Amino acid sequence: MNQLDDMLGQLTSGRSVEAEKLQQISHDSLMRAADDLDLFVCMGINPVDGGSSFFANSTNVATLAVAIGATLGLDEESLCDLGAGCLAHDSGMLKIDEKLYQSERVIDSNEFVEITKHPIIAADMLFKNMQRVPLGVRAVVYQTHERCDGSGYPRGCIADSIHPLAKISAVADTYVALVSTRPHRPAMLPYHAMCKMLHGVKEGLFDSTVVRGLLNTISLFPIGSYVELSDKRVAKSIRTNGDSYDRPVVEAWHRTRLNEAPEVIDLTVQEDVRVVKALTRLH
C-alpha cells in the first residue's frame, strides 16, 4: 500500500514514474491470488470506509477485478494490465476539490460534472509522466466509469466501444463502492449489492458475462456474509462454490448456542438446507 501511495503521489505531482513498477504491484497480486483465490477475493471485498484513501479503494478494486478476470480465464498479461489500470484509475480524483467527494450530501449536477473529469485527468497524467503504458492499462484508467448503455463518463461510450478490461474494472469498481461506506450513505450488505449488480445487467449498465464472473467469484453470499438457513440456524459464509453461487460453504450455529463450535456445511452437498435470508450479524 505504501509503495502505491508513493507511486501515485509522484504521478499526481508531475514526476516521472515507470509503468513497470505499477505492473509489478499488479503481478504480485496475481501471485497471491494463485495461492488462495477465496482469501484473495475476501481482501478485495473488505468494505472501505468513507475516511479511507483512494489508494485503499483502488487496491480493493484491483484485487476484485483480477479475481473476476481469473474466473473468466484471462491470461497473465491481461490480468496484470487489468490490475495495474485499476490501481491508477482514480488517481485523477486527487486533482478534484476534496469537498466534492467528501460531501455528506448528494452532490448536484454541476458538481458531478467536475467529478466526471477525473478519468481524463488520470489518463493525461499517465500520458505525460509514465512511459510504455500498455493499451489495456490506459483503457481501464480512462473507461472504468463508462457503462454499456452509454450512460457513463467521460465519453458516454456504449458497449462495443468499451475495452473488455474496462468492462471488468467497471463491475469491480461499482461493487466495491456499494459495499463501502461513503460520507453521504452507509455501506450496502454484500447480498443486496450483488442484487443491485444483477439489476444493473437488466438495465444494460454492465456486461452480463462479467457480472456472471463476479457472481461465480464471490457468490450471492460473499465470504464473511451472515445468513439464515432453512433449518433456522444462522451461519457465516467461509467459501464460495463457483456456479453454485447461492450455496456456499458455511459455518452454522443454533441461534441460542452461538458460543459453541460451529458445524461446517457445504450447501452443495447438504441439499436439504439452503440460505433463506441475508443477515447483518449472527445475533
C-alpha positions in Angstrom: 0.0 0.0 0.0 2.8 2.4 0.9 4.5 1.7 -2.4 1.3 2.5 -4.3 0.8 5.7 -2.2 4.3 6.9 -3.1 4.0 6.0 -6.8 0.6 7.7 -7.4 1.8 10.6 -5.3 4.7 11.0 -7.7 2.3 10.7 -10.7 -0.1 13.4 -9.4 2.8 15.7 -8.6 4.1 15.6 -12.2 7.1 13.4 -11.6 8.0 10.6 -13.9 7.0 7.0 -12.9 8.0 3.7 -14.5 5.0 1.8 -15.8 6.8 -1.4 -14.9 6.6 -0.6 -11.2 2.8 -0.3 -11.3 2.6 -3.6 -13.2 4.9 -5.3 -10.7 2.5 -4.4 -7.9 -0.3 -6.0 -10.0 1.8 -9.1 -10.8 2.5 -9.6 -7.0 -1.3 -9.6 -6.6 -1.6 -12.4 -9.1 0.8 -14.5 -7.1 -1.3 -14.0 -4.0 -4.4 -14.9 -6.0 -2.8 -18.1 -7.2 -2.1 -19.2 -3.6 -5.8 -18.9 -2.5 -8.3 -17.2 -4.7 -11.1 -17.2 -2.0 -8.8 -15.5 0.5 -7.6 -13.0 -2.2 -11.2 -12.2 -3.0 -12.0 -11.6 0.6 -9.3 -9.0 0.7 -10.8 -7.2 -2.2 -14.4 -7.0 -0.9 -13.5 -5.9 2.6 -15.5 -2.7 2.9 -13.7 0.6 2.5 -15.0 3.3 4.9 -15.5 6.8 3.9 -12.3 8.0 5.5 -10.1 5.6 3.6 -7.7 6.8 0.9 -8.3 6.4 -2.8 -5.3 4.1 -2.7 -7.1 1.7 -0.4 -10.2 1.8 -2.5 -8.2 1.3 -5.7 -6.4 -1.7 -4.2 -9.7 -3.3 -3.4 -11.0 -2.7 -6.9 -7.8 -4.1 -8.4 -8.0 -7.2 -6.2 -11.6 -7.9 -7.1 -11.1 -7.1 -10.8 -8.2 -9.5 -11.1 -10.2 -12.2 -9.3 -13.1 -11.8 -11.7 -10.6 -11.8 -14.6 -9.1 -15.0 -13.4 -12.5 -16.6 -13.1 -13.2 -15.5 -16.7 -10.0 -17.2 -17.9 -7.9 -14.1 -18.8 -4.2 -14.7 -19.5 -1.5 -13.4 -17.1 -0.6 -10.3 -19.3 -4.2 -9.2 -19.4 -4.6 -9.8 -15.6 -1.5 -7.7 -14.9 -2.8 -4.9 -17.2 -6.3 -5.0 -15.5 -4.8 -4.8 -12.0 -2.4 -2.0 -12.9 -5.2 0.0 -14.5 -7.4 -0.4 -11.5 -4.7 0.8 -9.2 -4.3 4.0 -11.1 -7.9 4.5 -12.3 -9.0 7.0 -9.6 -5.7 8.9 -9.3 -7.3 11.9 -11.1 -9.6 12.4 -8.1 -6.6 13.8 -6.3 -6.8 16.8 -8.6 -10.5 17.3 -7.8 -11.7 19.5 -4.9 -11.9 17.2 -1.9 -15.1 18.9 -0.7 -17.0 17.3 -3.6 -16.2 13.7 -2.9 -16.2 14.1 0.9 -19.6 15.8 1.0 -22.2 14.3 3.3 -25.0 15.2 0.9 -25.7 14.0 -2.6 -23.8 16.4 -4.9 -25.7 18.4 -7.6 -25.4 18.0 -11.4 -22.8 20.8 -11.7 -20.6 19.3 -9.0 -21.0 15.9 -10.6 -19.6 17.3 -13.9 -16.4 18.1 -12.0 -16.2 14.6 -10.7 -16.5 13.2 -14.3 -13.3 14.9 -15.3 -11.1 12.6 -13.2 -10.6 9.8 -15.7 -9.4 12.4 -18.3 -7.1 13.9 -15.7 -5.7 10.4 -14.8 -5.2 9.4 -18.4 -3.4 12.7 -19.1 -1.1 12.1 -16.1 -0.2 8.7 -17.4 0.5 10.1 -20.9 2.8 12.8 -19.6 4.5 11.0 -16.7 4.6 7.3 -17.4 6.4 5.7 -20.3 5.4 2.5 -22.1 1.9 2.2 -20.6 0.1 -0.8 -22.2 -3.1 -0.1 -24.0 -5.1 -2.3 -21.5 -3.9 -0.2 -18.6 -4.7 3.1 -20.3 -8.2 1.8 -21.3 -9.0 0.8 -17.7 -7.9 4.2 -16.4 -10.0 6.0 -19.0 -13.1 3.8 -19.3 -13.8 2.3 -15.8 -16.7 4.7 -15.3 -18.2 4.1 -18.8 -21.4 2.0 -18.9 -22.6 -0.4 -21.7 -25.8 1.6 -22.3 -23.8 4.9 -22.9 -24.8 6.5 -19.5 -21.3 6.5 -18.1 -18.4 9.0 -18.3 -16.2 10.7 -19.5 -17.3 10.0 -23.1 -20.6 8.1 -22.8 -19.3 5.1 -24.7 -21.6 2.2 -25.5 -20.7 -1.5 -25.1 -18.8 -2.0 -28.4 -16.6 1.0 -27.7 -15.6 -0.1 -24.2 -12.4 -2.1 -23.8 -13.0 -5.6 -22.4 -10.8 -5.0 -19.4 -12.6 -1.8 -18.6 -15.9 -3.7 -18.6 -14.4 -5.8 -15.8 -13.0 -2.9 -13.9 -16.4 -1.1 -14.1 -18.1 -4.1 -12.4 -15.4 -4.4 -9.7 -15.3 -0.7 -9.0 -19.1 -0.4 -8.7 -19.4 -3.4 -6.4 -16.6 -2.2 -4.1 -18.3 1.2 -4.0 -21.6 -0.3 -3.0 -20.2 -2.3 -0.1 -18.1 0.6 1.2 -19.3 3.4 3.4 -19.4 6.9 1.8 -19.8 10.2 3.5 -23.4 10.5 2.2 -24.5 6.9 2.7 -23.8 3.7 4.7 -22.4 0.6 3.1 -24.7 -1.9 1.5 -24.9 -5.6 2.6 -22.9 -7.7 0.1 -26.1 -9.7 -0.8 -28.0 -6.5 -1.7 -25.0 -5.1 -3.6 -24.9 -8.3 -5.7 -28.7 -8.0 -6.4 -28.1 -4.4 -7.5 -25.3 -5.5 -9.8 -27.7 -8.1 -11.4 -30.3 -5.5 -11.8 -27.7 -3.3 -13.5 -27.3 -6.0 -16.1 -31.0 -5.9 -16.8 -30.8 -2.2 -17.2 -28.0 -2.5 -19.7 -25.3 -0.9 -17.5 -22.9 -3.8 -17.2 -21.7 -6.7 -19.3 -23.6 -9.8 -18.4 -20.6 -12.1 -18.8 -18.6 -10.0 -16.4 -21.3 -9.8 -13.8 -21.7 -13.6 -14.1 -18.0 -13.8 -13.5 -18.4 -11.6 -10.3 -21.2 -13.9 -9.2 -19.2 -17.0 -9.6 -16.2 -15.4 -7.9 -17.8 -14.1 -4.8 -21.3 -15.8 -4.8 -24.5 -14.2 -3.7 -23.2 -14.5 -0.2 -19.5 -13.5 -0.2 -17.1 -14.8 2.3 -17.8 -13.3 5.7 -21.5 -12.8 5.0 -24.1 -13.8 7.7 -27.2 -15.7 6.6 -30.2 -17.5 8.0 -30.6 -21.2 6.9 -33.8 -23.0 6.1 -33.4 -25.1 9.3 -33.5 -21.9 11.3 -29.8 -21.9 12.1 -27.6 -18.8 11.4 -24.4 -19.1 9.5 -21.3 -17.4 8.1 -20.1 -17.9 4.6 -16.5 -19.2 4.5 -16.1 -20.5 0.9 -17.7 -20.0 -2.4 -18.9 -22.8 -4.7 -18.4 -21.5 -8.2 -21.5 -21.9 -10.3 -23.5 -22.8 -7.3 -23.5 -19.2 -6.3 -26.4 -19.5 -3.8 -24.9 -22.5 -2.0 -21.6 -21.5 -0.3 -19.7 -23.4 2.3 -20.8 -22.1 5.7 -20.2 -22.3 9.4 -23.6 -22.8 11.1 -24.8 -22.2 14.7 -28.1 -22.7 16.5 -29.3 -19.2 17.5 -29.3 -20.0 21.2 -25.8 -21.6 21.2 -23.5 -19.1 19.4 -20.7 -19.8 21.9 -20.4 -23.4 20.7 -18.1 -24.6 17.9 -19.9 -24.2 14.5 -20.7 -27.0 12.1 -19.1 -26.6 8.7 -21.7 -27.3 5.9 -21.1 -27.4 2.2 -24.6 -26.5 0.9 -23.9 -28.1 -2.5 -23.6 -31.4 -0.6 -26.3 -31.0 2.1 -29.0 -30.1 -0.4 -31.9 -30.2 2.2 -30.5 -27.0 3.7 -30.4 -23.7 1.9 -29.9 -20.0 2.6 -33.2 -18.1 3.1 -32.1 -14.6 4.1 -29.0 -12.4 4.4 -28.3 -11.0 7.9 -26.3 -8.1 9.1 -24.9 -10.1 12.0 -25.3 -13.5 13.7 -27.3 -12.2 16.7 
